[in-house]
């Protein structure tokens, strides 16, 4: 229960993060893994284990995960809680009434989070990919965490066991007669269960799954669209030649 309550605070960070990033660092480009079934499957596992306790994906059903190569048995054995059925929508484990009583509001639904967080800094996937990789330990905050994309974020780092703890490294530079701190990189304080590269790959998988979940038919739509354009180009050529043949003797 403590883990669920602790993770619930993440709801509010995702809602306001896009606006707060206006004054943060530039967003990193998220890897495009919406066609990688292995990556999407790992992202689905991370989503269920770390996000679904508090956040719903009420427009996505568990059985839709068959589209990314999972069998019904794999979904039942690995991704369902005891009371859920494979045809159910992805609802949060926490009671909405309790969430509203404790925090004054329910955590946001994440079904289309990757589509709704785009901005001048990049796509919604870019924002999420950067946001989930720029947490650092800050004991001055109530949660003990802060974020470079969303400074003074109220959301704790629920994936800290995977990433470990770290702190940003800054370099002072003089600009226009004033000294400013420029972000240079990270200093790892304690190791996580994953290496930095493994963690970045895991976040890429999670963001890829969130991106896929926002529009599962996206890749099919693009594939069909390409064939439609090819067909229309071919039809245009045939019509052009027929028109030329019909009018060639007309003066």
C-alpha positions, 0 to 999 in steps of 0.5 A: 500500500505504501508503494501505491500511495508513494506512486500516486503522487506521480499523477500530478507530475505528468499532468503539468510536466509539459508546461514546466519544461518550458524553462528546463533542459532540451528534450532528448529524441526518443527512440522509435520502437513502435515496430519492435515487438520485443521492446513493446512487450517489455514496455508493457511489462514495465507499464503494468508493474510501475504505472498501473498501480495508480494510473489507468489506461481506460481506453486500452484492453489487455487483450489488445496486447495480442497485437504486440505478440503476446498470447492470451496465456502470457497476458493472464500469467504475467500482466493481470491481477487476480481479479482481472480478466483478459478482456478488461480495460487497464484500470488502476489498482487504487480506489478512485474514491480513496485517491480523491480523498487523499490527494484531491483528485484522481491520477490522469489516464495514460492511454494517450499521454504520449500524444498529448505531451508534445510541444515546441521541444519535440514530441510527447514521446521525447518529453516522456523519454527525457522526463523519466531519465532526468530525476535526481536526488534533492533532499530539499524537496518533500519527496526527496527528488527533483527533475531537470525537465520539470523543476520542483516536481511533486512526483517522486522517482518511482523507478529509482531502484532501477536507475539508482541515485545521481546528481547533476553536474554543472559548470559555471559560465559567464554570459552577458556579464552574469555567471550561469550554471550550465548542465554538463552531465551526471554523477552517479551516487549509488548504483541501481539494478540496471546500468545507465545504458540498460535504464535508458533502454528500459525507458525507451521501451516504456515510452515506445509502449506508451506511444503505441498505446496512444494509437495501436493502429498507427503502423497499420495506418502508415503502411496502408497509406503508403500503398494507397498513395502508390495506387493513386500515383499509378491511377493518375499515370493511367488516366493521364495516358488515356486522356492523351490517347483520347484527345490526340486526334482532336484539334 
